Amino acid sequence: MKTLFTTLLLFAATMLYAQKPIEIPLWPAGAPNTNGLTGTEEDLEGGRVANVVSPSITVYPVKNPNGTAIIACPGGGYARLAMNHEGHDMAEWMGTQGITYIVLKYRMPNGHHEVPLSDAEQAIRLVRQHASEWGVDPHRVGIMGSSAGGHLAASLATLYSSAETRPDFQVLFYPVISMVPKVTHAGSRENLIGKNPTQELENRYTLEKQVNAQTPKAFIMLSADDRTVPAANGIQYFEALLKSGVTGCALHVYPTGGHGWGFHDNFTYKRQWTGEFEKWLREEVKSKE
């Protein structure tokens, strides 16, 4: 009886915020660019997808939104997307905080470096266009990303093309930031800018070089023992934010955990990062009104 009562309480709590997710195509009339990929989207093991030909956002509305929206960019080395533990699995937790959570399924570059960023820009446009409908404050729309998705999120935060597509804050899990050999993640670098990019292209996507005073504040998390994406990526980006006078930034380096933990329960410091993140959102993500 006690178990049944507890289950009913959890169900009732869930119903307070949960609404049916909405999937919206990014480019219903066709994208303005192409990566040359065709065919059918591929479902891989572990909730991963590849060969994304129809990019979209999945929106998780809440009944009592607090005005904040977060767009998540799953990682996958710019070759595939880890849609679950770096994307959809966080929806319920975000909803309990009143956050309108959005998962971006973006196209891979496939030799066209501009394609993922164009998808991220379109995603934030759509969220702001639907802001009143979803209970979102258009001045509290953030971008989040993991690994190569962290690179995409930081790309949007530094290379946005207009005020309409500038995020208000950024959240980066063990992000790829640099395109400099021996610092970067080699697979992400090659997939985004090719084997032999020009120095100009390498510099453009070495994102600590693109930070300025207008770059939005950041919450950055990584593990000191990450052997996939060196900790220097996130640390150098954090230092660049400080040098540019960007206030409200936070960097959390956990001693162990490696790479790719996302929302997995087996990450030793999950309770710590979720708690610190919730606190940062309460203190630093505020309406301009």
Helices and strands as residue ranges (DSSP letters): H 2-17, E 22-25, E 42-43, G 45-47, E 48-50, E 56-60, E 69-73, E 81-82, G 88-90, H 91-96, E 100-105, H 114-129, H 131-134, E 141-146, H 148-159, G 163-165, E 169-173, H 186-193, H 199-204, G 207-210, E 217-223, H 232-243, E 250-254, H 270-284
